[in-house]
Amino acid sequence: MAFVHILNYNALLIWQVQIKMGESKVKKIEIKTSVQAFGTLCVATAISLGSSYLAATKGSTLFTLISWFVPIAVILLAVFGSFLKFGEETKVMRVLFIACSYLSLIICFAASYYTMCYMFDKLEAEADYSYYKSQGQAIKEGRHEDIGRPRYDLNWQAFNGMQKRLWDINTTFPGNHIFWNLDRSAIPQALFIKACMSNEMKDVVKRTHDSDSFSVKIDCLHFSVATITTLGYGDITPNNNLSKIASDIEALSGLFLFVVTLGLVLSREGPQDEPKLDSN
């Protein structure tokens, strides 16, 4: 009988050791999962900011597209993360992960809006150049019926309500160096016409000052926060199909994350949140 008790005791010890080893293995997997999930979120945010910066400095179409699609990847990552198991504090970690995803989306969409402003402000400035040059040609050739013809109604800008532009017509040329980067309504149209008639497009359509770039970044961040929280102040509004689609996606993703977070907070811990050990 003593021998049988010893065997049973040894078997119990071995079983407890196996359980401890299994728990340790599960905990390591859970820690690894947490690090990978939050690390991937940080990398996605960094890629969004980096691609937006390179798109605005290099004018690269590739980086522009990357900055537009990264927010979609963050949304999918947030959905995936809401089902991950983070260990004993699964609910808390899920809520924290979704909160970080929420913040990441604000930043990524703001970066995306900035690249839209960069691209469409340049198109707007180029369209203005063509208009003023056509007016100058009409004056030069004496086509009085075309002089003063209104510019077409198409507005290339990505958003209405932005205080500054990233691209504009530079009216600074020999004999005039006080009209750069002022309110257009304060500049005589003749100066725009003279600048466009005397120079090529690449010499007139220029990036604006760094202070304007900072102002646009603040506007993009403000619009991103107002959109994802569905506040809708109305001071800045999307102006074309691309910006409308992007803002709609952000608003819907913000609602989705809010509903998921609310569900996690109000839900009870169930067996599905407990780590499972391999019986083998």
N, C-alpha and C positions, 0 to 999 in steps of 0.2 A: 504493500500500500504506500509506503514511504517513497518507493521508487516511482510509482504512478503520480504521486503528488509533486515530486521533483520535475517529472516530465511536463505535467500540466503547468507548473510555475514557469518553467523555461519557455514553453509555448506561449504563455501569456506575455512574458517579457519580449519575446521575438515579435509578437503581434503589436505590442505597444510601440516598439522601436520602428516597425514598419509604418505605423500610423504617424509617428512623429516625422519620419523621413518624408512621407507623403505630404504632410502639412507643410513642411519646409519647402518641398518642391513646388507645391501650389502657390505658396506665398511668393516665392521667387518669380514664378510666372506672372502673378498679379502685379508685382512691382515692375517687372519688365513691360507689361502691358501698359501701365500708367505712364512710364517714361516714354514709351513709343508714341502713345496717343498725344500727350501734351507736347512732346518734341516735334511731332509731325505738324501740329497746329502752329507752333512757333516758326517752323521752316516755311510753311505755306504763307504766313503773314510776311515773313522776310522776303520771300520770292515776289509777293505782290508789290511791296514797297520798292524793291530793287528793279523790277521790270517797269514799274511806272516811272522811276527816275531815269532809267536808260531810254525809255520811249520818248521822254520829254527832252533829253539831252542829245540823243543820237538820231531821233526821228525814225526809229526802227519799227517797222510794221509787226515783226515777230514779237518784240517785247510788248507792243500795244495789245496784241491778241492774248498774250500770256496774262497781262494784267486784267483783261476782261474775263478770262476763264477761271482764274484762281478763286474768286468768290464762290463759283459753282462747286469747286473742289472742297472748299471749306464747309459749305452747306452739307455736302455728302459726308464729309468727315464728322460733322456734328451729329448727323443721323446715325452713323455707324457707332459713334462714341456713346450715344444714349443707350445702346444695348450691350456695351462692354461690361465685364465684371472686374471691379477694382478691389476685391477683397472684402474684409469685414465691414468697411465703410463704403460699400458700393453706392448706396443712394447719395451720400454726401459727395463722393468723388464724381458721380455722374452730373450732379447739379453744378459742381465746380467746373467740370469740363464744358458743359453747355454754356455757362457764364463766360468762360474764356473764349468759346466759339462765337458767342454774341459780340464780344469786344473785337475779336479778330475780323468778323464780318463788317463791322463799322469801319475798321481801318482799310480792309481790302476793297470795299465798295468805294470809299473815299478816294483811294488810289486809282481805281477804275474810272471814276468820274473825272479825275484830274487829267488822265490821258485823253478822255473824250474832249475836254475843254481844249487841250493842246491841239488836237487834230482839227476840230471844227472851228476854233478861233483862227487857225491858219487858213482854212478854206474861206472863212468870212473875210479875212484881210485880203486874200488874193482876189476874191470877187469884188471887193471895194476898189482894188487897184484897177481891175479891168473896167469898172464903171467910170472912174475918174479919168482914165486914159481915153475912153471913148468920148467923154465930154470934151476933153482937150482936143481930140481930133475933130469933133464937130465944130468947135470954135475956130480951129485952124483952117478948116475947109469951108467955113461959112454956112454950114448946114443949120440954119436957125431953128428949124422945126425940131431938131434933136437936142438943142441946147436947153438945159434945165429939165430934161426928161427925167422923171422919177426913177430911182433905182428899183429894180424888180423887188417884189415883196418877199422873196425867199430869204429866210434868216438862217444862216448856217450854224449859228451858235448852238452848243449842246444844251445850255440852260439859260432861261431868262432870269434876270435878277442878280446875276453875278456883277460885283462892283468893278472888277478889273478884267482885263483881257491878257492872254499870254502872247498873242500876236496882234500887231497893229501896223498901220501905215506910218512910217517914220517921215515926218515932214522936215526933219533936220537936214538941211543942205546948205551950201555956201550962200551966205547972205541971210539965212534964217536959221536960228538955233534956239528958239524960245518956245516952239510949239510942239515939242516932242512930248507925247504921253499926257496931254491935257484932255479935258472933256471935248469931244468932237464938236459939240454944239457951239463951243467957244472959238473954234478955228474957222476962219473963212474958207469956203469951198475952193476958192481960187488957189490957195496954198496946196491943197491936196492935188488939184489938177496940175499945178506946176511941178510938184514933186514927182508925180507919176509920168508926166510927159518928158521930164529931164533924166529919168533913171529907169533902169531895168527893174523887173519885179523883185529879183533877188536882192537888189540894193535898197528897195523901199519897204518891202514886207519884212519886218524884223521882229525878233523877240522883244518883249517889253522888259522893264526893269525887274530886278530880283524882288523888290518890294511888292510889285504886282503879282509875281508868282506866289509869294507867301500869302497874299490876300486871297488868291484863288484857292490855295490849299485849305485855308481856314473855311472858306465858303463850301468847299467840297465836303469837309469833315462835318460842318454844321448841317448840310443837306442830308448826309448819310445818317446822322443821329436822328434828325427829324423824320426821316423816311422809315428807318427800322423800328422806331418807337411809334410810328403812325401818328405823330403829332400834326404834321402837315401845316406848318406856319403859313405857307403860301408866298413867302418872300422870294424863294427860289423855286422854279418849276422846270421840269424837263421840257425841251423844245423840239426834239425830233424822236423818231421811232426807237432808235438805239437807246437813248437816255431814258425814254419811257419804259421800255422793256426791262432795263437794268434796275430802275427804281421800283418797278412792280415786283420783280423777283426779290429784291431786298425787303420790301414790306411784307411779302408773304412768308419769307424765311424768318423774319422777326416774330411774326405771329406764331409760326410753327414752333420755334424754340421756346417761346413763352408758354404755350400750351403743354409742351413736353416737360418743361421745368415744373409747372404747376402740378402736373400729374405725378411727377416723381416726389414732390414735397408732400402731397396729400396721400400718396399710396402707402400701404403697409409693407414692411419687410416680409417677404415670402420665402419659401424654401428655395425658390429659383435663384435667390441672391446669395445663398450659402455655397461655399466652395465644395465641390464634390471630389471625393477621393476615388482613385482607381481601386476597385476591389481586388484586382490581381496584384 
